[in-house]
Amino acid sequence: MSGEMLILVLLVITALGFDFTNGFHDTGNAMATSIATGALKPKTAVGLSAVLNLVGAFLSVEVAATITKDVLNIQQTSGADAGEIVTGLTPATALLIIFAGLIGGILWNLFTWLFGLPSSSSHALFGGLIGSGIAAIGLSGVNWHGVFGKIIVPALLAPVIACVVAACGTWLVFTITRRLAESRKEQGFLYGQIASASLVSLAHGTGDAQKTMGVIAMALIVTGHLGASTVSHGLPLWVVASCAAAIAIGTYLGGWRIIRTLGKGLVEISSPQGMAAEASSAAIILTSSAAGMALSTTQVATGSILGSGIGKRGAQVRWSVAGRMAVAWLTTLPAAGLVGAASFYIAHLLGDVAGAVAIFGLLIAGSAYMYWRAQQNKVDAGNVNDDWDETTGSVLPADLSTDPGTTPDTPARSA
């Protein structure tokens, strides 16, 4: 096996690893409110979401096409030389740029998952790629027009639009049903939530799985294994199937920490609110996927849940939790970018193959450490719906977030 092929194999494995983290990190986008209201049992919810993410991944390639050309300037995107690597860049270096960007995305995903922060997996990936691209080529290595048009502008507008749409939808739902008995209202909307949550899962698959497909396609293009002009018409079946399977498996395992924050920490949610939030999220995500915009499903879902709290008179919204989420959103691109840049520098310093193996080893070590930390205070299907601890604001249930021997006034650990 040549050195270039070895880097490509490690890159594809890492890309599928990112897709897996995307699955469990973003499961809460679709199922958090249904789990919180009792519309679906926790394991049933993540199982249903996994199947629908799998199906959704096969429905479109528009977002994948966006990823191949609108983030990094490592290949010609038009003319007779479309698909060729830009002058001065070798296939091995191009692969290392993509590889390092994936590492930045994965490690940020795991870090925010550890603390129960529903940050954007999409922006973690984009941040990692942008950081490694700048480290390798400079500012010219990034397609700034594509980044602003397809990533940053939607990132600023999507949560606001989702919040407004969900707030209006929630107000409308409660206005129409104000004469119904509360118990009848809750029961009726529980069934509606199952349908709306399923639609969000399907929408998530059409958008997020494609981002990893686009990364793998980009690596195949720079190594000559795939023609750039063919991406918009479809991708090899093995790329689509493997990405669909990875995100589905990650979804089934359930990112319980994120689910808990969205379902219990942000708003004390009822089934009418949950259905309004999920319907708003699905409509926005599906529209953006059809337009080829790499939208963050996390930001859309969070904005919708927040809007469902604003739209219901007297609902409790925990603005401190919302503030922590906003900080995570603002730091995702630069933080993942720094990790991506550092990973590229390490790989470039050690040389192509040795560097790729080294940063792959660092990824395994960092991932294993964060997984081990999470197991010390485990959030799972059994305690995901426990009451939110108002005194600490921690994602951990009260019986996990306080060490033996501490008092209620002692700050609890957050992870």
C-alpha positions as a printed NumPy array, in Angstrom:
array([[  0.   ,   0.   ,   0.   ],
       [  1.385,   3.424,  -0.952],
       [  1.742,   6.198,   1.597],
       [ -0.983,   8.229,  -0.096],
       [ -3.388,   5.285,   0.005],
       [ -2.655,   4.687,   3.702],
       [ -3.476,   8.318,   4.502],
       [ -6.684,   8.014,   2.462],
       [ -7.738,   4.875,   4.363],
       [ -7.071,   6.533,   7.744],
       [ -8.965,   9.608,   6.566],
       [-12.037,   7.581,   5.545],
       [-12.015,   5.759,   8.909],
       [-11.748,   9.102,  10.703],
       [-14.535,  10.607,   8.578],
       [-16.833,   7.747,   9.539],
       [-15.783,   8.314,  13.149],
       [-16.881,  11.933,  12.829],
       [-20.176,  10.772,  11.332],
       [-20.63 ,   8.462,  14.322],
       [-20.041,  11.318,  16.798],
       [-22.421,  13.467,  14.76 ],
       [-25.078,  10.801,  15.255],
       [-24.91 ,  10.531,  19.022],
       [-24.14 ,  14.226,  19.521],
       [-27.18 ,  15.384,  17.546],
       [-29.769,  12.738,  18.446],
       [-31.165,  15.224,  20.941],
       [-32.081,  17.549,  18.094],
       [-34.876,  15.237,  17.064],
       [-35.846,  13.261,  20.123],
       [-35.121,  15.351,  23.24 ],
       [-38.589,  16.861,  23.561],
       [-40.379,  13.576,  22.797],
       [-38.349,  11.85 ,  25.5  ],
       [-38.885,  14.707,  27.969],
       [-42.68 ,  14.697,  27.552],
       [-42.965,  10.909,  27.557],
       [-44.234,  10.675,  23.981],
       [-41.571,   8.043,  23.364],
       [-39.541,   5.88 ,  25.703],
       [-35.833,   6.845,  25.553],
       [-34.518,   3.735,  23.786],
       [-37.501,   3.572,  21.432],
       [-36.883,   7.213,  20.511],
       [-33.216,   6.764,  19.619],
       [-33.974,   3.529,  17.742],
       [-36.616,   5.253,  15.619],
       [-34.296,   8.202,  15.059],
       [-31.494,   5.872,  13.95 ],
       [-33.666,   4.2  ,  11.3  ],
       [-34.892,   7.534,   9.932],
       [-31.375,   9.024,   9.875],
       [-30.341,   5.98 ,   7.858],
       [-33.166,   6.503,   5.361],
       [-32.613,  10.27 ,   5.165],
       [-28.972,   9.837,   4.223],
       [-30.003,   8.28 ,   0.892],
       [-32.396,  11.047,  -0.169],
       [-30.126,  13.826,  -1.46 ],
       [-26.535,  14.846,  -2.285],
       [-26.938,  18.641,  -2.431],
       [-25.174,  19.299,   0.887],
       [-22.391,  16.836,   0.011],
       [-21.745,  18.794,  -3.198],
       [-21.541,  22.015,  -1.157],
       [-18.866,  20.539,   1.134],
       [-16.628,  19.495,  -1.769],
       [-16.326,  22.998,  -3.207],
       [-17.54 ,  25.707,  -0.818],
       [-15.249,  25.311,   2.217],
       [-11.654,  24.732,   1.089],
       [ -9.754,  25.949,  -1.977],
       [ -7.719,  22.787,  -2.497],
       [ -9.078,  21.907,  -5.932],
       [-10.199,  23.689,  -9.083],
       [-13.989,  23.935,  -9.082],
       [-14.632,  25.036, -12.666],
       [-13.216,  24.978, -16.171],
       [-11.284,  22.238, -17.912],
       [ -9.167,  21.641, -14.786],
       [-12.166,  21.092, -12.464],
       [-11.236,  18.6  ,  -9.769],
       [ -7.474,  19.128, -10.176],
       [ -5.48 ,  20.062,  -7.077],
       [ -4.506,  23.731,  -6.923],
       [ -0.988,  24.588,  -7.99 ],
       [  1.674,  23.896,  -5.366],
       [ -0.383,  21.368,  -3.411],
       [  0.291,  17.616,  -3.461],
       [ -2.4  ,  14.948,  -2.98 ],
       [ -0.786,  13.881,   0.311],
       [ -0.848,  17.431,   1.678],
       [ -4.456,  17.896,   0.569],
       [ -5.378,  14.685,   2.386],
       [ -3.617,  15.876,   5.539],
       [ -5.61 ,  19.133,   5.43 ],
       [ -8.89 ,  17.207,   5.321],
       [ -7.655,  14.662,   7.894],
       [ -6.585,  17.343,  10.385],
       [ -9.898,  19.166,   9.929],
       [-11.811,  16.001,  10.81 ],
       [ -9.782,  15.604,  13.99 ],
       [-10.647,  19.145,  15.033],
       [-14.337,  18.395,  14.485],
       [-14.342,  15.09 ,  16.375],
       [-12.474,  16.341,  19.446],
       [-14.72 ,  19.409,  19.766],
       [-17.797,  17.212,  19.393],
       [-16.605,  14.951,  22.21 ],
       [-15.631,  17.874,  24.434],
       [-19.031,  19.551,  24.153],
       [-20.818,  16.201,  24.554],
       [-18.906,  15.602,  27.785],
       [-20.333,  18.837,  29.213],
       [-23.794,  18.316,  27.724],
       [-23.541,  21.33 ,  25.415],
       [-25.565,  20.992,  22.208],
       [-23.07 ,  22.714,  19.938],
       [-23.065,  22.265,  16.181],
       [-21.337,  19.181,  14.768],
       [-21.495,  20.847,  11.369],
       [-19.643,  23.934,  12.542],
       [-17.115,  21.771,  14.376],
       [-16.345,  20.089,  11.053],
       [-16.22 ,  23.365,   9.135],
       [-14.066,  24.979,  11.818],
       [-11.607,  22.098,  11.747],
       [-11.34 ,  22.228,   7.94 ],
       [-10.949,  26.012,   7.906],
       [ -8.236,  25.882,  10.579],
       [ -6.232,  23.176,   8.84 ],
       [ -6.681,  24.922,   5.467],
       [ -5.3  ,  28.195,   6.846],
       [ -2.415,  26.354,   8.54 ],
       [ -1.462,  24.645,   5.275],
       [ -2.074,  27.299,   2.637],
       [ -2.926,  30.538,   4.402],
       [ -6.116,  32.574,   4.096],
       [ -6.317,  31.74 ,   0.391],
       [ -6.882,  28.103,   1.346],
       [-10.447,  28.896,   2.402],
       [-13.342,  29.63 ,   0.057],
       [-14.538,  32.632,   2.054],
       [-17.394,  33.393,  -0.306],
       [-18.789,  29.892,   0.14 ],
       [-18.141,  29.902,   3.899],
       [-20.024,  33.173,   4.429],
       [-22.845,  32.381,   2.021],
       [-23.481,  28.732,   2.872],
       [-22.291,  28.493,   6.503],
       [-21.914,  31.714,   8.501],
       [-24.996,  33.609,   7.277],
       [-27.281,  30.565,   7.768],
       [-25.696,  30.021,  11.202],
       [-26.652,  33.537,  12.273],
       [-30.155,  33.45 ,  10.828],
       [-31.269,  29.851,  11.41 ],
       [-31.651,  29.843,  15.223],
       [-33.421,  33.218,  15.167],
       [-35.817,  32.122,  12.425],
       [-36.426,  28.788,  14.198],
       [-37.104,  30.59 ,  17.484],
       [-39.611,  32.965,  15.888],
       [-41.373,  30.219,  13.905],
       [-41.62 ,  27.924,  16.94 ],
       [-42.816,  30.764,  19.197],
       [-45.577,  31.641,  16.725],
       [-46.461,  27.98 ,  16.27 ],
       [-46.625,  27.394,  20.029],
       [-48.783,  30.465,  20.583],
       [-51.096,  29.339,  17.795],
       [-51.368,  25.801,  19.181],
       [-52.277,  26.985,  22.671],
       [-54.704,  29.566,  21.286],
       [-56.569,  27.026,  19.157],
       [-56.734,  24.427,  21.938],
       [-57.395,  26.756,  24.875],
       [-60.885,  25.332,  25.45 ],
       [-59.7  ,  21.726,  25.568],
       [-59.071,  19.997,  28.871],
       [-55.371,  19.988,  29.734],
       [-55.16 ,  16.191,  29.979],
       [-56.832,  15.72 ,  26.597],
       [-54.578,  18.331,  25.025],
       [-51.402,  16.711,  26.358],
       [-52.458,  13.234,  25.26 ],
       [-53.385,  14.321,  21.75 ],
       [-50.14 ,  16.137,  21.113],
       [-48.071,  13.202,  22.361],
       [-49.068,  11.324,  19.191],
       [-48.343,  14.392,  17.089],
       [-44.883,  14.582,  18.62 ],
       [-44.025,  11.107,  17.38 ],
       [-44.727,  12.198,  13.808],
       [-42.941,  15.55 ,  14.083],
       [-39.878,  14.059,  15.833],
       [-39.663,  11.408,  13.128],
       [-39.671,  14.137,  10.484],
       [-36.781,  15.924,  12.24 ],
       [-34.776,  12.677,  12.277],
       [-35.395,  12.178,   8.578],
       [-34.371,  15.79 ,   7.929],
       [-31.235,  15.34 ,  10.039],
       [-30.2  ,  12.388,   7.894],
       [-30.657,  14.354,   4.673],
       [-28.349,  17.093,   5.94 ],
       [-25.757,  15.869,   8.399],
       [-24.818,  12.489,   6.931],
       [-24.114,  14.258,   3.655],
       [-21.474,  16.458,   5.27 ],
       [-19.303,  13.419,   5.906],
       [-20.082,  12.111,   2.423],
       [-18.821,  15.431,   1.073],
       [-15.57 ,  15.162,   3.044],
       [-14.905,  11.633,   1.775],
       [-15.811,  12.724,  -1.767],
       [-13.355,  15.625,  -1.482],
       [-10.584,  13.19 ,  -0.472],
       [-11.458,  10.864,  -3.36 ],
       [-11.411,  13.783,  -5.806],
       [ -7.944,  15.032,  -4.802],
       [ -6.539,  11.506,  -5.114],
       [ -8.146,  10.955,  -8.523],
       [-10.582,   8.257,  -7.4  ],
       [-13.679,  10.361,  -8.16 ],
       [-14.52 ,  12.984, -10.767],
       [-15.531,  16.395,  -9.397],
       [-18.247,  16.791, -12.012],
       [-19.999,  13.593, -10.95 ],
       [-20.672,  14.564,  -7.309],
       [-23.826,  16.564,  -7.989],
       [-25.295,  13.546,  -9.789],
       [-24.569,  11.036,  -7.047],
       [-21.831,   9.43 ,  -4.984],
       [-20.497,   5.859,  -4.942],
       [-22.879,   3.564,  -3.087],
       [-20.224,   2.525,  -0.565],
       [-19.734,   6.174,   0.477],
       [-23.455,   6.77 ,   0.973],
       [-24.088,   3.424,   2.699],
       [-21.127,   3.653,   5.084],
       [-21.951,   7.233,   6.099],
       [-25.616,   6.354,   6.566],
       [-24.692,   3.381,   8.741],
       [-22.2  ,   5.366,  10.844],
       [-24.635,   8.16 ,  11.68 ],
       [-27.406,   5.628,  12.367],
       [-25.253,   3.622,  14.792],
       [-24.162,   6.788,  16.577],
       [-27.785,   7.897,  16.796],
       [-28.903,   4.563,  18.259],
       [-26.322,   4.724,  21.038],
       [-27.9  ,   8.019,  22.069],
       [-26.106,  11.181,  23.168],
       [-27.903,  11.165,  26.504],
       [-26.051,  14.18 ,  27.895],
       [-27.179,  16.362,  24.99 ],
       [-30.701,  14.921,  25.096],
       [-30.923,  15.798,  28.786],
       [-29.834,  19.404,  28.259],
       [-32.285,  20.028,  25.42 ],
       [-35.168,  18.085,  26.933],
       [-34.892,  19.093,  30.594],
       [-32.412,  21.938,  30.921],
       [-33.558,  24.612,  28.49 ],
       [-37.355,  24.694,  28.854],
       [-39.822,  22.751,  30.991],
       [-41.639,  21.507,  27.935],
       [-45.14 ,  20.124,  27.337],
       [-46.269,  18.006,  24.392],
       [-47.91 ,  20.898,  22.428],
       [-44.656,  22.868,  22.75 ],
       [-42.651,  19.82 ,  21.712],
       [-44.686,  19.268,  18.579],
       [-44.469,  22.939,  17.598],
       [-40.68 ,  22.944,  18.11 ],
       [-40.123,  19.746,  16.139],
       [-42.382,  20.775,  13.246],
       [-40.544,  24.107,  12.986],
       [-37.14 ,  22.392,  13.017],
       [-38.096,  19.86 ,  10.349],
       [-39.484,  22.506,   7.988],
       [-36.342,  24.663,   8.23 ],
       [-33.849,  21.779,   7.968],
       [-35.537,  20.176,   4.951],
       [-35.749,  23.53 ,   3.152],
       [-32.054,  24.246,   3.748],
       [-31.003,  20.746,   2.626],
       [-32.877,  21.148,  -0.659],
       [-31.048,  24.465,  -1.195],
       [-27.658,  22.882,  -0.475],
       [-27.074,  24.984,   2.652],
       [-24.998,  23.179,   5.292],
       [-27.237,  24.268,   8.162],
       [-26.627,  23.328,  11.785],
       [-29.493,  21.117,  12.918],
       [-28.382,  21.717,  16.498],
       [-28.884,  25.455,  16.251],
       [-32.22 ,  25.054,  14.502],
       [-33.51 ,  22.586,  17.096],
       [-32.268,  24.649,  20.029],
       [-33.796,  27.817,  18.598],
       [-37.096,  25.985,  18.127],
       [-37.137,  24.66 ,  21.698],
       [-36.336,  28.126,  23.031],
       [-39.118,  29.565,  20.879],
       [-41.574,  27.021,  22.26 ],
       [-40.841,  28.378,  25.733],
       [-41.253,  31.989,  24.638],
       [-44.511,  31.2  ,  22.839],
       [-46.213,  29.684,  25.886],
       [-47.409,  32.158,  28.491],
       [-45.824,  31.458,  31.872],
       [-43.358,  28.838,  30.566],
       [-40.031,  28.537,  32.368],
       [-37.013,  29.279,  30.179],
       [-33.577,  28.784,  31.741],
       [-31.658,  31.633,  30.192],
       [-28.42 ,  30.666,  31.947],
       [-28.437,  27.337,  30.093],
       [-29.262,  29.152,  26.845],
       [-26.326,  31.468,  27.512],
       [-23.915,  28.549,  27.892],
       [-25.173,  27.145,  24.605],
       [-24.621,  30.486,  22.879],
       [-21.034,  30.59 ,  24.154],
       [-20.465,  27.074,  22.774],
       [-21.888,  28.157,  19.411],
       [-19.608,  31.189,  19.222],
       [-16.498,  29.22 ,  20.15 ],
       [-17.12 ,  26.142,  18.003],
       [-15.631,  27.407,  14.734],
       [-12.477,  28.967,  16.256],
       [-11.905,  26.176,  18.802],
       [-12.251,  23.371,  16.253],
       [-10.145,  25.472,  13.877],
       [ -7.298,  25.689,  16.389],
       [ -7.334,  21.921,  16.902],
       [ -7.441,  21.375,  13.141],
       [ -4.51 ,  23.761,  12.618],
       [ -2.463,  22.157,  15.404],
       [ -3.156,  18.69 ,  13.983],
       [ -1.967,  19.768,  10.541],
       [  1.231,  21.329,  11.935],
       [  2.045,  18.111,  13.803],
       [  1.372,  15.955,  10.739],
       [  3.354,  18.269,   8.444],
       [  6.286,  18.389,  10.883],
       [  6.548,  14.593,  11.088],
       [  5.998,  13.975,   7.392],
       [  3.099,  12.665,   5.361],
       [  2.605,   9.047,   6.504],
       [  4.256,   9.351,   9.92 ],
       [  2.322,  12.548,  10.566],
       [ -0.991,  10.967,   9.594],
       [ -0.376,   7.996,  11.893],
       [  0.676,  10.319,  14.736],
       [ -2.398,  12.547,  14.628],
       [ -4.619,   9.484,  14.266],
       [ -3.039,   8.161,  17.475],
       [ -3.625,  11.506,  19.218],
       [ -7.269,  11.373,  18.127],
       [ -7.704,   7.889,  19.606],
       [ -6.05 ,   8.942,  22.867],
       [ -8.092,  12.137,  23.232],
       [-11.344,  10.354,  22.393],
       [-10.64 ,   7.536,  24.848],
       [ -9.904,  10.001,  27.655],
       [-13.138,  11.933,  27.185],
       [-15.156,   8.723,  26.969],
       [-13.533,   7.529,  30.212],
       [-14.379,  10.84 ,  31.895],
       [-17.998,  10.543,  30.828],
       [-18.274,   7.052,  32.31 ],
       [-17.349,   8.384,  35.757],
       [-20.685,  10.252,  35.87 ],
       [-22.873,   8.483,  33.366],
       [-26.075,   9.928,  31.914],
       [-28.117,   7.252,  30.16 ],
       [-31.668,   6.186,  29.318],
       [-32.313,   5.468,  32.984],
       [-31.699,   8.978,  34.331],
       [-32.024,  11.235,  31.262],
       [-35.461,  12.446,  32.43 ],
       [-34.528,  13.118,  36.063],
       [-35.447,  16.576,  37.332],
       [-33.021,  19.322,  36.363],
       [-30.777,  20.4  ,  39.232],
       [-31.465,  24.128,  39.575],
       [-28.77 ,  24.641,  42.231],
       [-25.86 ,  23.555,  40.045],
       [-27.194,  23.905,  36.496],
       [-25.171,  20.777,  35.703],
       [-26.232,  18.359,  33.   ],
       [-25.706,  15.609,  35.566],
       [-28.652,  14.495,  37.713],
       [-28.426,  15.603,  41.343],
       [-27.28 ,  12.198,  42.595],
       [-24.335,  12.249,  40.184],
       [-23.34 ,  15.906,  40.262],
       [-22.49 ,  16.051,  43.967],
       [-19.448,  14.253,  45.298],
       [-19.734,  12.289,  48.534],
       [-19.164,  14.563,  51.494],
       [-20.086,  17.82 ,  49.769],
       [-22.814,  20.112,  50.931],
       [-25.563,  21.679,  48.8  ],
       [-23.556,  24.915,  48.787],
       [-20.508,  23.221,  47.301],
       [-20.142,  23.69 ,  43.537],
       [-20.767,  20.429,  41.745],
       [-18.671,  18.991,  38.987],
       [-20.022,  19.725,  35.528],
       [-18.782,  16.579,  33.892]])
